[in-house]
Amino acid sequence: MQKGNCSFGKFRRWIKARRGRTGKESLKEMSQGRNGKTAHGTPRSGSAGNATGNRRNPNPQRTGNRSSNRNGRELYAVRTRKKEPTQDYTLIFIVLFFLAFGLVMLYSTSSYEAGLDFGDSAHYLKRQLASSLMGLAGMVAVSRIPLKFWKKVYLFLYVFSLGMIVLIIPFGTMVNGAKRWIYIGPISVQPAEISKFAVIIMTAVWLSRVTQRTLQTWKGIFTILAPAVVEAAMIYGITSNLSSAIIVLVIAAGMLFVTAEDYRRYFVLAALVVVLAAGIVFWAMKSGGAGGTFRIQRILVWLDPSAYADGKGFQVLQGLYGIGSGGIFGKGLGQSMQKLGYIPEAQNDMIFSIICEELGLFGALSIIMLFIILCWRMMVVATHASDLFGSLITVGVMVHIAVQVILNIAVVTNSIPNTGVTLPFFSYGGSSIMILLAEIGLVLNVARNSRQGDAA
């Protein structure tokens, strides 16, 4: 990115030079207008200064110089005035709206099952509210920590995230057939969420230190991706959490893609991934799932959910029923029927189906549009970041949110096989919401220290 930074620097110097020259020309014209003379020093025709200027101003040259000096000082004061830190209030508003509305939808979705399982219809709401408040406090704290701090602790943070994954082996708790959480008293921690935060910081630091020549070689590409590959391999190997492993890899790949100038190698990698995915689907179709893992079964369910309506296809079909029954404007908030035990664990991965049923196509598209605006504001912040490190951090957070939203909606609509991806800000999960808000704090930190107020 050194070449891009150099070009942008030249552009900024060009703009500054243009502004300086324009200011000098305007000051010269102001002084000449007061003297009643043209640029060549001859009197202006029909000018009041030509007829009466000498009588009113015995020393017109001295008056013009005084005016020029005064205006010059004012212009210098404007140029050198210290800019206050800016903030992206559009981004803050969307995040706060998502938090508030997410809690409303979570209560609407989970109240029935929470009342049956825990005797308290607000059980999930209370826990998510506590996590959201802690996440907001963390967001504010992270937004105030200097970005250079993360450059100093990035390696420790990365090793800590790996250590948390390893701790799942002796201390992990089995929930719904998956061992992915560590309980510390009443608090549950999902180390895979910490890994996403660590990979964003780690990849941003490494990318900000390498040259474009390095990124144009296969060795350089795999070197940058190596920390994310190790993290993803441990997540999948220890927790069998394929969705989080994919998200970690996509975050690093997305940050690498936007940094590089030559995209040919990345298109080759993307093509290989597509071919590999198509091969797995083709093999699953040919084998019929015989001797395959539960992931192969999920592929078969994705291809024909009605054939597995009494088993693994039940959740998918019920989610589609909820989406279809919502119509254009939905049944109304709290009026969903699918949440009454038809969709298992609806407050987690399938909450978008309840949103479609209660708020209809209009509500679902409104949520999607707000996510698009959120990502766009992050792109604006990244564009106006004061340095490459801050820009890359913002891109990493943007990629994380975007890919998670896309995967969740694709799973709910049966566009891809079920992968167990939550919807940011809406699905139930304390670790997810706290890490997500910490990432938003990083973006707000970059926005506060942006080089222009355009990011505000």
Number of C-alpha atoms within 10 A of each C-alpha: 19 14 11 12 12 11 12 12 12 12 12 12 12 12 12 13 12 11 13 15 12 12 16 15 12 14 20 16 16 16 22 22 16 18 25 23 18 13 11 7 10 10 16 17 12 9 15 12 20 16 14 11 16 13 11 10 14 10 12 19 14 12 15 19 14 13 17 20 14 13 18 15 12 11 16 13 11 10 13 8 9 8 11 9 14 19 21 21 14 13 23 16 12 16 18 13 14 18 21 16 14 22 22 15 22 25 22 23 33 24 23 17 21 17 14 10 11 11 12 15 18 18 17 22 23 14 14 25 17 13 20 24 15 16 24 21 16 19 23 17 14 20 21 15 13 13 17 11 9 18 15 11 12 20 15 13 19 22 13 16 21 21 12 20 24 17 14 20 14 8 15 21 16 12 9 6 7 12 18 23 23 21 13 9 6 5 12 16 18 20 24 29 18 22 27 30 23 26 27 26 27 24 25 28 23 16 21 17 11 14 14 17 13 15 23 17 13 11 11 16 18 13 15 23 21 15 20 29 19 14 25 26 19 18 25 16 13 16 22 15 21 18 19 23 24 18 22 28 21 18 27 27 22 18 25 22 17 13 21 20 15 15 12 11 16 18 12 11 12 13 12 12 12 12 12 12 12 12 12 14 16 13 13 19 14 10 12 14 17 10 9 11 9 11 15 21 20 20 21 21 23 20 16 13 20 15 13 16 15 11 11 19 20 18 21 25 22 20 28 17 16 26 25 16 18 23 16 16 15 24 17 13 16 18 15 22 17 21 27 14 12 15 22 17 16 24 27 19 22 28 29 28 31 30 27 27 33 29 25 25 19 15 18 21 13 13 15 15 12 16 19 14 15 21 20 14 24 27 17 18 31 26 21 22 25 17 16 21 24 28 26 26 27 32 27 30 24 24 22 23 20 17 16 18 19 13 22 24 21 16 23 26 19 19 13 16 21 24 19 17 25 24 24 21 24 24 24 27 22 21 21 25 25 25 19 25 24 24 28 26 24 26 30 27 28 31 34 23 23 24 18 16 16 14 24 19
